[in-house]
């Protein structure tokens, strides 16, 4: 479960590393409007985390499944419809909702699997999330350093 937490947070933060260059160069958004998109993402993460806690209480495994599918759909939306500001706004909101909606389920699963060691285990998901954030940010930084945030079919994308 801790490995999954690392993987999920890496998957979340790799694309977030280059969301601002993506918004600027692919979607055509600049200036203060980028801040609005980032603020909306932050609000969505708060709502996602709060809602995710309720869904985790009902069924943590289903919450993780739905969150993963929703997050992947948002990434596909960014890829397919990245030039549409409206589609990107919806996708960015979805990224925040689904990504942070999974966090309470991961915490719940770790604590429930720990049994009598649950008091100590409560701190482990936060550490795993931090490791995933660092790994995802590193991967995103390497990717953006070697490629542009443009779609592979664009002239900015390097040929193999």
TAQUI-V286272 format. One line per field, one symbol per residue. ss: DSSP state (@ for helix, = for strand, . for the rest). A space follows every 10 residues. Layout:
BEGIN
ss=???
END
This chain:
BEGIN
ss=.@@@@@@@@@ @@@@@@@.@@ @@@@@@@... .@@@@@@@@@ @@@@@@@@@@ @@@@@@@@@@ @@@@@@@@@@ @@@@@@@@@@ @...@@@@@@ @@@@@@@@@@ @@@@@@@@@@ @@@@@@@@@@ @..@@@@@@@ @@@@@@@@@@ @@@@@@.... ..........
END
